[in-house]
Amino acid sequence: MDPHSSRPHLLRRSKVGLPVVAAAILAIGVLSAPASGGTTDNAADPDTVRLLHVGAADTGDFLGALVAPFEQETGYDVVPTMGGIDIFDQARASEADIVMAHLGFTELQEFVTEGYGHWPATVMSNTVVFLGPPTDPVGIATAADPVEAFGMIAEAEHPFVVNNLGETRFIFDTAWNAVGRPAGDWIIDPGLSGPAAVREAARRGAYTLWGLHPFLMLQSSPQPVNLTAQVYNDSLMQRILATVVVKRPPGRVNEEGALALQEYLVRPDIQATTRNFRLEGFDMPVFWPAANQNDN
């Protein structure tokens, strides 16, 4: 088959009047709201930072523990909330002060270019994993990287179910090209995506690819699958998450607090905390530092 530190100081709240950052921007006439967007009348709480994030940013309740020191340092109360598929529409409606989502999202690009958000800051990467039978019949746990792992599966011609979900299909195509475009009936593409592809792989005793976060959510459901995850420290498997501070009219969002949180998340010590976070059963990071991608 042919499948084809000189960083700015940490911003703190102003005790009087408008937040310091918003007041400064207003003074030079830069802050302006886009003509369209949400119409919520709720005023922002200057003591709270509303962090709206995609699910993959909070594997193992990671975010709560990560921002706890920030709350102690600044006095802000950070409220992480998982957004839906309309996460940026929620932000347009002033339902968030800062959004954390994958950098490549078209919706993120539109949100920024339409003037609703500051330029994104890369913070960390979550991970896509190989899933396979618990016995690991090909032995990919010993592979140095995901391309070697896929090469071992190809050499053994062990069944591999293609997961057609965007990033997983891209990783499969890249690995398949990297090992010489092997053909054979062992490559199974039933046209499935996400959990349906994973369940098919489990049914066949095959390998596949999927995000670690949704896999762990599936395993905690009433109908888990008989597969285990293999994590690799390789950029091919990592998806960069970025934060975007929301720009809305004064009083609608806590822009100052959001900027302070963003500065905190990209600090080297917090990036180290991100890398050192572990989940039970995994001896490698599940989040990888990505703040080095910014202009520091």
Helices and strands as residue ranges (DSSP letters): H 20-27, E 48-53, G 55-61, H 62-74, E 77-82, H 87-92, E 98-102, H 106-113, E 121-132, G 140-142, H 146-156, E 160-161, H 166-178, E 187-188, H 194-204, E 208-211, H 212-219, E 228-230, G 235-237, E 238-245, H 255-265, H 268-276, E 288-289, G 291-293
